[in-house]
Amino acid sequence: MAHDHHHAHGDHSTSKIRIAFFINLGFSVIELIGGLYTNSVAILSDALHDLGDSMSLGVSWYFQKVARKGRDKEFSYGYRRFSVLGAVINSLVLVVGSILILTEAIPRLFDPTTPDAQGMIYLAIGGILANGLAAYKLHGGHSLNERAVYLHLLEDVLGWVATLIAALIMLYQDWPIVDSLLAIFISLFILFNVYKNLKKALKIILQGTPEEINPKRIDELLRAIPKVISTHDCHIWSMDGQYHILSIHLVVEKYNELQELSEIKQKAKDLLKKEHIDHATIEFETEDEKCDPC
């Protein structure tokens, strides 16, 4: 029954992400057309942002389904690492798009062109409603994937609020430069977040130690287990930023029965679970034993 409940929840999560994907993608197309029609680089930069979000949602939707396949002979740890590849691809698309927007927006600072403020207002209201609806669909999600996408969509809503304010200013004041300034701000904001995401993704790909895990604390916890003398050859990495893996050697006292070793291993795994280690491989050694990897 518990398995059925988990399966049903997975279907529900996938369904919510799918709905948010189509809402975001549909409005991104409207934005691109509207940005060209209103001659607003701010709208175009937001369209780019929303298109990037649509790709993220599409990747999230796809991998939410793929993750249910579990591990197989081709990918013994499962398919989680594919989500990191998707994040890198999305980030590179956003970098290229942001640079294109900047090359259009910066020259307009010195030679401003007046956008259609009235059209921008309508698009901004549409953006707030579309992104707000997509965020609402993912509000209260249980998975980290759902919560991450929800926060991203919430950022989009705030971006559209800024666009609406800029459009209202230009409606009553002849300040066309506001459009270019907003486009530059949005593009730089996107590039800043892309930098953070790429940095995290590359660390995962290069199998760096997850930031929330302290190897020294793990060593202290495991050495506190009775009959464990020391630890070494500890390796910690992450599959996707959420699922963490550890392999370690425990040096134990001599002449331990198999049952005792089993109890030590279970205590170690229980402690590691509390330290956000989802998968642990533990090897036992005695003090006199030679450790080849070391």
Residue pairs with C-beta under 8 A, 6 or more apart in sequence:
7 68
9 142
10 64
10 68
13 64
13 141
13 142
13 143
13 145
13 146
14 61
14 64
14 65
16 137
16 138
16 141
16 146
17 57
17 60
17 61
17 64
17 138
17 145
17 146
17 149
18 61
19 134
19 137
20 57
20 134
20 135
20 137
20 138
20 149
20 153
21 54
21 57
21 58
21 60
21 61
23 130
23 133
23 134
23 137
24 50
24 53
24 54
24 57
24 130
24 131
24 134
24 153
25 51
25 54
25 57
25 58
26 130
27 50
27 126
27 127
27 130
27 131
28 47
28 50
28 51
28 53
28 54
30 123
30 126
31 43
31 44
31 46
31 47
31 50
31 123
31 127
32 44
32 47
32 51
34 43
34 47
34 119
34 122
34 123
35 41
35 43
35 44
35 46
35 47
35 123
36 44
37 116
37 119
38 115
38 116
38 119
38 120
38 123
39 113
39 114
39 115
39 116
40 115
40 116
40 119
40 120
40 179
40 183
41 101
41 104
41 105
41 108
41 115
41 179
41 180
41 183
42 115
42 120
42 163
42 166
42 179
42 180
42 182
42 183
42 186
43 115
43 120
43 123
43 163
44 101
44 104
44 183
45 98
45 101
45 105
45 182
45 183
45 186
45 187
45 190
46 127
46 156
46 159
46 160
46 163
46 186
48 94
48 97
48 98
48 100
48 101
48 190
49 94
49 156
49 159
49 186
49 190
50 127
50 131
50 156
51 97
52 90
52 93
52 94
52 97
52 190
53 152
53 153
53 156
55 89
55 90
55 93
56 86
56 87
56 90
56 149
56 152
57 134
57 149
59 83
59 86
59 87
59 89
59 90
60 83
60 86
60 145
60 149
62 86
63 79
63 82
63 83
63 86
63 145
64 143
64 145
66 79
66 82
67 78
67 79
67 80
67 83
69 78
69 79
70 78
71 77
71 78
75 81
77 239
77 245
77 279
78 239
80 239
80 240
80 242
80 243
81 204
81 205
81 239
81 240
83 240
84 201
84 204
84 205
84 240
84 241
87 197
87 201
88 198
88 201
88 202
88 205
91 194
91 197
91 198
91 201
94 190
94 191
94 194
95 191
95 194
98 187
98 188
98 190
98 191
98 194
101 183
101 186
101 187
102 184
102 187
102 188
104 183
105 180
105 183
105 184
105 187
106 180
106 184
108 177
108 179
108 180
109 177
109 180
109 181
109 184
112 176
112 177
112 179
112 180
113 176
114 170
114 174
114 176
115 170
115 176
115 179
117 167
117 168
117 170
117 171
118 167
118 171
120 163
120 164
120 166
120 167
120 170
120 179
121 164
121 167
121 168
121 171
123 163
124 160
124 161
124 163
124 164
124 167
125 164
127 156
127 157
127 159
127 160
127 163
128 157
128 160
128 161
128 164
131 153
131 156
131 157
131 160
132 157
134 153
135 150
135 153
135 154
135 156
135 157
138 146
138 147
138 149
138 150
138 153
139 150
141 147
141 149
141 150
144 242
159 186
159 189
162 182
162 185
162 186
163 182
166 178
166 179
166 182
169 175
169 178
170 176
170 178
170 179
200 241
204 237
204 238
204 239
204 240
204 241
207 237
207 238
208 237
209 215
209 236
209 237
210 236
210 237
210 238
210 241
210 244
210 276
212 276
213 236
213 244
213 275
213 276
213 277
214 275
215 234
215 236
217 275
218 231
218 234
218 236
218 246
218 248
218 272
218 275
218 277
219 231
219 234
221 271
221 272
221 275
222 228
222 231
222 248
222 250
222 268
222 271
223 229
223 230
223 231
225 264
225 267
225 268
225 271
226 264
227 252
227 253
227 256
227 260
227 264
228 250
228 251
228 252
228 264
228 268
229 251
229 252
229 253
229 287
230 250
230 251
231 248
231 249
231 250
231 251
232 248
232 249
232 251
232 291
232 294
233 247
233 248
233 249
233 283
233 291
233 293
233 294
234 246
234 247
234 248
234 249
235 246
235 247
235 248
236 244
236 245
236 246
236 277
237 244
237 245
238 244
238 245
239 245
243 278
243 279
244 276
244 277
244 278
244 279
245 277
245 278
245 279
245 280
245 281
246 272
246 277
246 279
246 280
246 281
247 280
247 281
247 282
247 283
248 280
248 281
248 282
248 283
249 282
249 283
249 284
249 285
249 291
249 293
249 294
250 264
250 268
250 282
250 283
250 284
250 285
251 285
251 286
251 287
251 289
252 261
252 264
252 284
252 285
252 286
253 286
254 286
254 287
254 288
256 264
256 284
261 284
264 284
265 282
265 284
268 280
268 282
269 280
269 282
272 280
285 291
